[in-house]
């Protein structure tokens, strides 16, 4: 039976949910997945850090309050975040990176990933920043070190998109995709179809915890743009930078626009899309537009996300599911570890 | 560069489409997929058979008329279908089985698969019969012989369902599924929503080639039932036989039923479903019912198929795409070969 030693970098919602899954399911995973996980380190800029090569108790970690320096409450803990030590010296095989997304330069997450890969550790991350901005160099580094760099959760949380395309669509002739990649904006559009104004619908999303106090990353398309870059570079072999993708959001859409579209069977959606041109180049965009009722994404309502892959041999193949959520995103990390296990196991 | 020698058993729409893909794309596959295919044998009860260990020309095969004994036109051909010789003695590494579906005992396809596996050849098939009725024994035989038995195309043609669940959902806690698994019946229901009567809608489906002269396998749910057995046994570890699955179709649904549902935002769909009970047993059914508008399958219109996986960690994850078509189903065979190549390659 395999046991992977894992260090959690960032201990907000996602890695705390992973710890919760470990506390609840480790025994089952030994049966079901052929491995179990042992948490040997945790670090978080706000909560501090802890290292124990013999294993930190997952349930104890989950129960820690979200208060400054809380990890100092552990015998093996400190109020200081010793990021580099946790990544390099905890004896971890795998680093689970789930700090905040920095859309400017991907830091400090990109550095955390780099430290881990340089030290010969697998990295699993749900962080769009390092993937959208530095995937190429991080993948090259992982390859050189003979380890894996996996990031299913960077797009649509645990709903399989990257791995689905990679594992099930080779040979299908993937030429592009369209996606509803932000649950908050799709929720807002859905509520506007029910008669709410834009501001009211955003307030509703904030009330439910879907939208941040400053909702601009969601409603102006910036979040979607990062995901479009990730998908286009990964699935279409593009080398897009964030600034290459024209981006507009949903804040200028009026109730009239929405109701006019509905009257003719159409639904406004914020679509992140990319397609390969005849000459091999890839064009990408983020833009709201009304979809005809028979479009594969027209029926995706509320906070659900979806990607419709455009393929030569199958036409449209669409996957939909949750686009956010603590447990849903923690599952993405687990699915990355399942993939690492499969690679090692068959090697 | 790897070259797999393949023999085509049954040369109707699907294997002819595979030959067409080989004729058009073999060179590209060497680059893209790391292998190419060489057709070393073809056999078909109506068209006859041909064997050439040096390779039959794919384009020539595609151009053959669909007339009795047509394979005799080839220098290496005969008007007789030497099935056993083609399967066992053509030197094939892989047998692509795509004869007709026999829902009673899966024959003669099951025997073709057995011959191939016993001779140590991989089998890829799109045939629901052998998979729904004999998957357990055929999988055991494949395992004993150290070869693969793959059948992505038995459900939803080339749209990834079996492989998607196997490759991307381990650990997600799959507890059941609901599916729209027959394009003809879904097309009929969609047309009935537009005002057509059942008989008119069936006639329309026949006109378009979606429905057979005798449409009962499609509209009475028998086709869906075979697929439910395949999915439940494969994904939920059930041991269902066809007779274990209660089955009803759409022929008793009236225009009134459809319009009443629409008026309250619901849509009638023929749903094949299975779920695991607390005690580990699995219950499955095929039944038409009205779905609320926010159900993940409510928006699946026309001949499109879809499966919504019910998982503990992600809730519903849904994949939709084509459920039939020559090229679409031939892609399923290709995707099976891609999977075989991945297994061999990493072994």
Interface residues (C-beta under 8 A of the other chain):
Chain A: X21 X29 X32 X33 X157 X158 X159 X160 X163 X164 X167 X168 X169 X170 X171 X172 X294 X296 X298 X299 X300 X301 X302 X304 X313 X314 X315 X316 X317 X318 X319 X320 X321 X322 X327 X328 X330 X331 X334 X335 X338 X343 X346 X347
Chain B: X21 X29 X32 X33 X157 X158 X159 X160 X163 X164 X167 X168 X169 X170 X171 X172 X294 X296 X298 X299 X300 X301 X302 X304 X313 X314 X315 X316 X317 X318 X319 X320 X321 X322 X327 X328 X330 X331 X334 X335 X338 X343 X346 X347
